[in-house]
Amino acid sequence: MTLICPARRQLLLGLSGVALCSFIPSKAVASRSTKGSRELSLFNRHTGERDDGSYWVDGHYQSKVLDDFSHLLRDHRQNVAAPMDKRLFDLLYSLKMTLNVDDEIHVISGYRSPKTNAMLASNSGGVAKKSYHMRGMAMDIAIPNVKLKTLRDAALSLKLGGVGYYPSSGFVHVDCGPVRHW
């Protein structure tokens, strides 16, 4: 039996990894590129406000655009804004790409203050007492010209967080918490 010294083993493992990477199609490598931009267009149905912008450019989140989006997604009942989780915008962008649409995303609810959430929870069994909306990690959305069922199915296919389906209320809930659905 031949024993290989640890240093030689590391060298062989490294070389085999390089060889394996040479078989990966260039398209797969390019998909991890940090070049380009991710743009979203949002419309708040309660305030009538619109905003759009490239929130991610060449691998970097754009603070000004994220701040503007967080303001648009504020709790309109209390007029209180909070920073929204960046992963939520990535989820929305992935939804746009999956659905192959460039329409603006209509927002029914973004950030909710604890006061607003408590009020909504007391009036409805469908509002979680520890809602991800209060953490800036959830949005209730619709996209014009996209059926709610199609939007829900696309969100489920991404497996990026929670997805709630509310056809009678006209929206789909998406969040960047654990993967689950209702």
Secondary structure, DSSP 8 states (H G I E B T S, - for coil): -----HHHHHHHHHHHHHHHHTTS-HHHHHTT---SEEEEEEEETTT--EEEEEEEETTEE-HHHHHHHHHHTSBTTTTB-----HHHHHHHHHHHHHHT----EEEEE----HHHHHHHHHH-TTS-TT-GGGGT-EEEEE-TTS-HHHHHHHHHHHTSSEEEEETTTTEEEEESSSSEE-
